[in-house]
Amino acid sequence: MPNPSPATVTITIDPGTTRPISPYIYGMNFATMTQDAAQGLTFSRAGGNRFTAYNWENNASNAGADWLYQNDSMFGNLNAPPANWVKNYIASERAAGMASLITFPMQGLVAADNDGPTCVMNGSSCASPPPDQPDMSRFKTVIPKKSTQTAAPFTVTPSTTDDYVYTDEFAWALDQHFSGQGIFSAAPTGKPVFASLDNEPEAWAATHREIQGPIGATSDQYIAKTIALAQALKTQFPNMTVFGPAHYGFQGMYDWGGESGFGATADGNNWFVDKYITQVRAASESFGRPLVDVYDFHWYPEAQDGLGNRLTSLNDANLTDAQVQAIVQNPRSLWDPTYIEDSWISLWMVGHWDNNKGGQQPGPIKMLTRMQQKIAAANPGMKIAITEYSTGGGGQIAGTVAQADNLGIFGAQGVFAASLWQTSPTLKYISGGFRAFRAFDGQGSNFGDISVAASSSDTSKVAAYASLDSLRPGRVVVVAINRSTTDQTVAISGLALTGTAHVYRITAASAAAQSTVAPTAVGKQGVSGSSMTLRLPAMSVTTVDVY
């Protein structure tokens, strides 16, 4: 490879600052069912609105506000074996080498039938929302712990004619189906199965009015439900890894979607997050083991492009330069104290009043940093997951660049699990971001499993992520992302490099020419010492494998 020009950006790697990279950050929702999904995924989530009213006994579920509030057979016919779809899902994801996250209903009611809409219809649409009180002829009551309702033992063929559905029995039935594999244990045979406590609970009144009614669950009610279900599951499976709350977004984390009484402030310890982790810790100490292991939230940026368009809606092939930059810069809101996005969150939720500047000033969101600080203070040891996210840019190279940055951030910041939710018509470009880290050479070579801290002299232009390989001492993998519109020459220093640097790259031009966006080999160069210089084309992702 030719010698690059003098450096325009420097990357400094600190070998004294390392942390394990969780194997579960390379995930998607419904991974094996997703067209254009990347190879080498490690984590798959079965979640979303459908699971809030999922009845494992008869396979019925409710679409909620997504479609006519209808009970239907999305997850199988009533005469199929209990939990048939979930059993098949777990089997397929495990066979593909992925851990899976299963959603356990917690709202309190699940579908009793597959007989269609629960709202009053007007032609092909609802004439009005469902009634304020659920129609109990269409739903059944969920009981977290079967023994609190009946002395009858667990069974894999529960009655479908009674009024109750038992959640701990659901978990037990899944474990029985995979008998001897310990899917919920600390050391399963094969990939683990994790448990999620429902989905986007602060939005139940909007997404599932058919069972919640027009008034949402209060934060107190929700936390009580959390503790009850987690205790039931952990009594049966003490080492089960439990995720919650699976927030719909920032507002739920901040003040439970606008619940009065929080008085939340940007840097205060008065968010819903603080209340939740404090009360869950107290309940866990009383119970004798952690009840919720992973704090889970969804992250769809509220940032806009300056024209009123939310980034998650920008998935066309042709975007303005400003739109592209808004997309590729946005992952910085997860951690960067110097980055301020254009959103109501940055202005009104984490901003501040400045008389000298004449009004409200926006501030950095740095969401993961805030979460880490809160957890360290109130519930040390709790992990973090982002089980739905999308940054936009799905129709062009911006999606590749942003997705690669997301994955690098997840590893560098110690996220336990993450799963993309598809919001664009195609995942062609976004899957390319995954391939910069997973099977980047087409032969199964992956980013390492140990993160080494790396800092950029100009993060607005270049981000870099470095890793070591616990199974191959001396191997170093660096992913360097040029999100600027001009070529950058990057000097990387600080970490001992020995051998040959194998360089793989995705650019706008290479991606446009591919049906499956993936890195292409662009050359090799011998390396020794603790420095290396690379030329990064504009809007590109470069993976360097040194061994």
C-alpha positions in Angstrom: 0.0 0.0 0.0 1.4 3.5 -0.8 2.6 5.7 2.1 -0.3 8.0 3.2 0.0 11.8 3.5 0.7 13.5 6.8 -2.0 12.8 9.4 -5.1 14.9 9.6 -6.5 13.0 12.6 -4.7 11.0 15.3 -6.1 8.0 17.1 -4.5 7.2 20.5 -5.0 3.7 21.9 -4.6 3.2 25.6 -3.5 -0.4 26.3 -4.0 0.1 30.0 -7.7 0.6 29.6 -9.5 -2.5 28.5 -12.8 -4.2 29.1 -14.5 -7.3 27.9 -16.8 -6.9 24.9 -20.1 -8.7 25.4 -20.8 -11.3 22.7 -24.4 -10.2 22.6 -24.1 -6.7 21.1 -24.3 -7.9 17.5 -28.0 -8.6 17.4 -31.2 -8.0 15.6 -34.9 -8.5 16.4 -36.1 -11.7 14.8 -32.7 -12.3 13.3 -33.2 -15.5 11.3 -36.4 -14.2 9.9 -35.0 -10.9 8.7 -34.2 -10.5 5.0 -30.7 -9.0 4.4 -29.6 -9.8 8.0 -25.9 -9.8 8.5 -23.8 -12.9 9.0 -22.2 -13.7 12.3 -25.0 -12.3 14.5 -24.9 -13.3 18.1 -28.2 -12.2 19.6 -31.8 -12.3 18.6 -34.8 -10.8 20.3 -38.5 -11.8 20.0 -40.1 -8.6 21.2 -42.4 -5.8 20.2 -46.0 -4.9 20.8 -47.3 -8.3 19.8 -46.0 -10.0 23.0 -47.7 -7.9 25.6 -51.0 -9.8 25.0 -49.4 -13.1 23.9 -51.1 -16.2 25.3 -48.6 -19.1 25.2 -51.3 -21.6 26.0 -53.3 -21.2 22.7 -50.8 -19.1 20.7 -53.2 -16.2 20.3 -51.9 -12.6 20.5 -53.2 -9.1 20.0 -51.8 -6.6 17.5 -52.8 -3.6 19.6 -52.8 -0.2 18.0 -50.6 -1.5 15.2 -53.6 -3.2 13.6 -57.2 -2.9 14.8 -56.5 -4.1 18.3 -57.2 -7.6 16.9 -56.7 -11.0 18.5 -55.3 -13.3 15.9 -53.1 -16.2 15.0 -49.9 -14.4 14.2 -48.0 -16.8 16.4 -49.9 -20.0 15.4 -53.3 -21.6 15.4 -55.2 -22.4 18.5 -54.8 -26.1 17.9 -51.0 -25.9 17.6 -49.0 -27.1 20.6 -48.7 -24.5 23.4 -45.9 -21.9 22.8 -45.2 -23.5 19.5 -44.0 -20.4 17.8 -41.7 -19.4 20.7 -40.2 -23.0 20.9 -39.5 -22.9 17.2 -38.0 -19.5 17.4 -35.6 -20.4 20.2 -34.6 -23.5 18.3 -33.9 -21.6 15.1 -31.8 -18.9 16.7 -29.8 -21.3 18.8 -29.1 -23.4 15.7 -27.8 -20.3 14.0 -25.4 -19.7 17.0 -27.4 -16.9 18.7 -28.6 -16.3 22.2 -32.3 -15.3 22.3 -34.4 -12.9 24.3 -38.0 -14.0 24.9 -40.7 -11.5 26.0 -42.9 -12.6 28.9 -46.2 -10.7 29.2 -46.7 -8.6 32.3 -49.4 -6.1 31.6 -52.0 -8.5 33.1 -54.3 -9.6 30.2 -53.6 -11.8 27.2 -55.7 -12.8 24.1 -58.3 -15.5 24.7 -59.1 -16.1 21.0 -58.1 -15.4 17.5 -61.4 -13.8 16.5 -60.2 -10.5 15.1 -60.7 -6.8 16.1 -61.6 -5.9 19.7 -62.7 -2.4 18.6 -66.0 -1.5 17.0 -65.4 -1.6 13.3 -66.4 0.8 10.5 -65.6 -1.0 7.3 -61.9 -1.9 7.5 -61.0 0.4 10.3 -61.9 1.0 13.9 -64.8 3.4 14.3 -63.5 4.2 17.8 -60.9 2.9 20.2 -61.6 -0.2 22.3 -63.8 0.4 25.3 -62.2 1.9 28.5 -62.8 -1.5 30.2 -61.5 -4.6 28.5 -64.0 -7.1 27.2 -63.1 -10.0 29.4 -64.8 -12.4 27.0 -61.8 -11.8 24.7 -59.0 -11.9 27.2 -57.6 -14.0 30.0 -55.9 -12.9 33.3 -52.2 -13.4 33.6 -50.9 -14.8 36.9 -47.1 -14.5 37.4 -46.8 -17.4 39.8 -49.2 -20.4 39.4 -49.0 -21.5 43.0 -50.6 -18.3 44.2 -53.8 -19.3 42.3 -53.9 -23.1 42.3 -52.2 -26.1 43.8 -52.2 -27.8 40.5 -48.7 -28.7 39.2 -47.1 -27.3 36.1 -48.1 -28.9 32.8 -46.9 -28.6 29.2 -50.6 -29.0 28.1 -52.4 -26.4 30.2 -56.2 -26.0 30.1 -57.3 -23.4 27.6 -60.9 -23.3 29.0 -60.1 -21.7 32.4 -59.7 -17.9 33.0 -56.0 -17.8 33.7 -52.6 -18.0 32.1 -49.5 -18.6 34.2 -46.2 -17.0 33.3 -43.8 -19.1 35.4 -45.5 -22.2 33.9 -44.7 -20.7 30.4 -41.0 -20.5 31.3 -41.1 -24.0 32.8 -42.7 -25.4 29.6 -40.0 -23.8 27.5 -37.3 -25.3 29.7 -39.1 -28.7 29.5 -39.2 -28.5 25.7 -35.4 -28.1 25.6 -35.0 -30.7 28.4 -31.5 -31.1 29.7 -30.1 -28.1 28.0 -30.6 -25.6 30.8 -31.6 -22.8 28.5 -32.2 -20.4 31.5 -29.2 -21.6 33.5 -25.8 -19.9 34.0 -24.1 -22.6 31.9 -26.5 -23.8 29.3 -25.8 -26.5 26.7 -25.7 -24.3 23.6 -26.7 -20.7 23.5 -28.6 -19.1 26.4 -32.2 -17.8 26.5 -32.9 -14.6 28.3 -36.2 -13.2 29.6 -37.7 -9.8 29.0 -40.4 -8.4 31.2 -42.9 -7.3 28.6 -42.4 -4.4 26.2 -42.6 -0.6 26.3 -44.8 -0.5 29.4 -45.1 3.2 29.8 -46.9 3.2 26.4 -49.5 0.4 27.2 -52.4 2.9 27.2 -51.4 3.9 23.6 -50.3 0.6 22.2 -52.7 -1.8 24.0 -55.7 0.2 25.0 -57.8 -3.0 24.4 -56.3 -4.4 27.7 -54.9 -1.3 29.5 -57.7 1.2 28.8 -57.0 4.9 28.3 -55.0 5.4 31.5 -51.5 4.0 31.7 -50.0 2.0 34.5 -48.4 4.2 37.1 -44.7 3.8 37.8 -45.6 2.3 41.2 -48.0 -0.2 39.6 -45.4 -1.1 37.0 -42.6 -1.7 39.5 -44.9 -3.9 41.6 -45.6 -5.9 38.5 -41.9 -6.2 37.7 -41.0 -7.4 41.2 -43.9 -10.0 41.2 -43.0 -11.5 37.8 -39.2 -11.4 38.4 -39.7 -13.2 41.7 -41.9 -15.8 40.1 -39.3 -16.5 37.3 -36.3 -16.4 39.6 -37.9 -18.8 42.0 -38.2 -21.3 39.2 -34.9 -20.5 37.5 -32.6 -18.7 39.9 -29.9 -18.0 37.3 -32.2 -16.7 34.5 -31.0 -13.4 33.1 -33.9 -11.0 33.3 -34.2 -7.8 31.2 -36.5 -4.8 32.0 -38.2 -2.4 31.5 -37.8 -2.3 27.7 -38.7 1.4 27.6 -40.0 2.9 24.3 -37.5 5.8 24.6 -36.1 8.7 26.6 -39.3 10.1 28.1 -40.1 6.8 29.8 -36.7 6.7 31.4 -36.8 10.3 32.4 -40.3 10.6 34.1 -42.3 7.6 33.0 -43.8 9.3 30.0 -44.7 12.5 31.9 -46.0 11.1 35.2 -46.4 14.0 37.7 -44.3 13.9 40.8 -41.0 13.0 39.4 -39.6 16.6 39.1 -36.9 15.1 37.0 -33.9 17.2 36.1 -31.1 16.6 33.6 -28.4 15.8 36.1 -30.5 14.8 39.1 -31.2 11.4 40.6 -34.9 11.9 40.2 -35.5 10.1 36.9 -37.7 7.0 36.6 -34.5 5.1 36.1 -33.3 6.1 39.6 -36.6 5.0 41.2 -36.7 1.7 39.3 -33.1 0.6 40.0 -33.3 1.6 43.7 -36.6 -0.2 44.3 -35.6 -3.2 42.3 -32.3 -3.4 44.3 -34.2 -3.3 47.6 -36.6 -6.0 46.5 -33.6 -8.1 45.2 -31.9 -7.9 48.5 -35.0 -9.0 50.3 -35.4 -11.9 47.8 -31.8 -13.0 48.0 -30.7 -12.5 44.4 -30.9 -9.9 41.6 -34.4 -9.7 40.2 -33.6 -7.7 37.1 -30.1 -8.3 35.7 -30.2 -6.0 32.7 -31.7 -2.5 32.3 -33.2 -2.5 28.9 -34.3 0.5 26.8 -35.1 1.3 23.2 -33.3 4.1 21.3 -34.8 5.7 18.3 -33.2 9.1 18.0 -35.5 12.1 18.3 -32.9 14.1 16.4 -34.0 16.0 13.3 -32.2 17.1 10.1 -32.9 20.8 10.5 -36.0 20.5 8.3 -38.3 18.8 10.8 -37.5 15.3 9.6 -36.7 12.7 12.2 -33.5 10.7 11.4 -35.2 7.4 11.6 -37.4 8.4 8.6 -34.4 9.3 6.4 -33.9 6.0 4.5 -33.8 7.2 0.9 -30.8 6.7 -1.4 -30.6 10.5 -2.0 -30.1 12.6 1.1 -28.7 16.1 1.5 -25.2 16.5 3.0 -26.9 17.9 6.1 -29.1 14.9 6.5 -26.2 12.5 6.0 -24.2 14.3 8.7 -27.1 14.3 11.1 -27.3 10.5 10.7 -23.6 9.6 11.0 -23.0 12.0 13.9 -25.9 10.9 15.9 -24.5 7.8 17.6 -22.3 10.2 19.5 -25.4 11.1 21.6 -24.9 7.7 23.3 -21.7 8.9 25.0 -20.0 12.0 23.8 -20.1 15.0 26.2 -19.1 17.4 23.3 -21.9 16.4 20.9 -25.3 18.1 20.9 -27.9 16.9 18.5 -30.9 18.8 17.2 -33.8 17.4 19.3 -36.3 18.3 22.0 -34.4 16.0 24.3 -31.1 18.0 24.0 -32.9 21.3 24.3 -35.6 20.8 26.9 -34.7 17.6 28.8 -30.9 17.9 29.2 -30.4 21.5 28.3 -30.2 24.5 30.6 -31.2 28.2 30.8 -28.5 30.7 30.2 -29.3 34.4 30.7 -26.1 35.5 29.0 -27.2 33.7 25.8 -30.8 34.8 26.0 -32.6 31.6 26.8 -32.7 27.8 26.8 -29.5 26.1 25.6 -29.2 22.5 24.4 -26.9 20.0 26.1 -25.4 16.6 25.3 -27.5 13.6 25.9 -24.7 11.1 26.5 -27.3 8.4 27.3 -25.1 5.5 28.1 -22.8 7.6 30.3 -25.8 8.8 32.3 -27.1 5.3 32.7 -23.8 3.9 33.8 -23.5 6.6 36.5 -27.0 6.0 37.8 -26.5 2.2 38.0 -23.0 2.6 39.6 -24.6 4.7 42.3 -27.8 2.8 43.0 -27.5 -0.8 41.7 -23.9 -1.8 40.9 -23.6 -4.8 38.8 -26.8 -4.2 36.7 -26.0 -4.4 33.0 -27.4 -2.3 30.1 -29.1 -3.4 26.9 -30.6 -1.5 23.9 -33.0 -4.1 22.5 -34.5 -1.8 19.8 -32.6 0.9 18.0 -32.3 2.4 14.5 -30.4 5.5 13.4 -31.7 5.9 9.9 -29.8 6.0 6.6 -30.9 2.6 5.5 -30.8 3.5 1.8 -27.2 4.6 1.5 -23.7 4.6 3.0 -24.8 6.8 5.9 -26.6 3.8 7.3 -23.4 1.7 7.1 -21.3 4.3 8.8 -23.8 5.0 11.6 -24.4 1.3 12.3 -20.6 0.6 12.5 -20.3 3.5 14.9 -23.2 2.1 17.0 -21.5 -1.3 17.3 -18.2 0.2 18.2 -19.8 2.3 20.9 -21.7 -0.7 22.3 -18.4 -2.6 22.7 -16.4 0.3 24.0 -19.1 1.4 26.5 -19.7 -2.1 27.9 -23.3 -2.7 26.7 -24.4 -6.2 27.5 -26.8 -6.8 24.6 -28.2 -4.9 21.6 -30.6 -5.7 18.8 -31.5 -3.6 15.8 -35.1 -3.0 14.9 -35.6 -2.6 11.1 -37.2 0.7 10.3 -36.0 1.0 6.7 -37.3 -1.0 3.6 -34.0 -2.7 3.3 -31.1 -3.6 5.6 -28.6 -3.8 2.8 -26.5 -0.9 3.9 -27.1 -1.3 7.6 -26.0 -4.9 7.6 -22.8 -3.7 6.0 -22.1 -1.9 9.3 -22.4 -5.3 11.1 -20.0 -6.9 8.6 -17.3 -4.4 9.4 -17.1 -6.2 12.8 -18.4 -9.7 12.0 -16.9 -12.0 9.3 -15.3 -8.9 7.7 -13.0 -11.0 5.6 -15.8 -13.3 4.4 -14.1 -16.2 6.2 -15.3 -15.7 9.8 -12.8 -13.2 11.1 -14.4 -11.0 13.8 -13.6 -8.0 15.9 -11.9 -9.0 19.1 -13.5 -9.8 22.4 -11.5 -7.3 24.5 -12.1 -3.5 24.0 -9.1 -1.3 24.2 -9.8 2.4 24.8 -9.2 4.5 21.7 -9.6 8.3 21.4 -9.8 10.5 18.3 -8.3 14.0 18.0 -11.4 14.9 16.0 -14.4 12.7 16.7 -16.6 14.7 14.4 -14.5 13.4 11.5 -13.1 10.0 12.6 -14.1 7.4 15.2 -12.0 4.4 15.9 -12.5 1.2 18.0 -9.7 -1.2 18.9 -9.8 -4.7 20.2 -7.6 -7.6 21.3 -8.4 -11.3 20.9 -8.3 -13.4 24.0 -7.8 -16.6 21.9 -5.0 -15.1 19.8 -2.5 -13.1 21.8 -0.9 -10.3 19.8 -3.8 -10.0 17.4 -5.3 -6.5 17.1 -8.4 -5.4 15.2 -9.2 -1.8 14.6 -12.3 -0.4 13.0 -11.8 3.2 11.8 -14.8 5.2 10.6 -14.5 8.3 8.5 -17.8 10.1 8.7 -16.5 13.3 7.0 -17.0 14.2 3.4 -13.3 14.4 2.7 -10.5 11.8 2.8 -8.7 11.7 6.1 -5.2 10.4 6.9 -5.2 8.8 10.3 -2.2 8.1 12.5 -2.9 5.3 15.0 -0.5 5.0 18.0 -0.2 3.6 21.5 -0.6 -0.2 21.1 2.1 -2.7 20.1 1.6 -3.9 16.6 3.5 -6.9 15.1 3.0 -8.7 11.8 0.9 -7.7 8.9 -2.1 -5.3 8.8 -4.8 -6.8 6.6 -7.1 -3.9 5.5 -10.8 -4.3 4.5 -13.0 -1.4 3.6 -16.6 -0.3 2.7 -17.0 3.0 0.8 -20.0 4.6 -0.9 -18.8 3.4 -4.3 -18.0 -0.2 -3.2 -21.3 -0.5 -1.4 -23.3 0.8 -4.4 -21.8 -1.9 -6.6 -22.7 -4.7 -4.2 -25.9 -6.6 -3.7 -24.7 -7.5 -0.2 -22.7 -4.7 1.3 -19.5 -6.1 2.9 -15.9 -5.0 3.3 -13.5 -5.7 0.4 -9.8 -6.4 0.9 -7.8 -3.4 -0.2 -4.3 -4.4 0.7 -1.7 -5.4 3.3 1.1 -3.6 5.0 3.8 -4.8 7.4 3.7 -3.2 10.8 6.0 -3.0 13.8 6.3 -0.8 16.9 3.3 1.1 18.2 2.1 3.2 15.3 0.4 2.9 11.9 -0.9 5.4 9.4 -4.0 4.8 7.2 -5.8 6.8 4.5 -9.5 6.7 5.1 -11.8 7.7 2.1 -14.7 10.0 2.7 -17.7 8.2 4.3 -16.1 4.9 4.8 -15.6 2.1 7.3 -12.2 0.4 7.4 -11.3 -2.7 9.4 -7.7 -3.5 10.1 -6.7 -7.0 11.2 -3.2 -7.1 12.5 -1.6 -10.5 13.2 
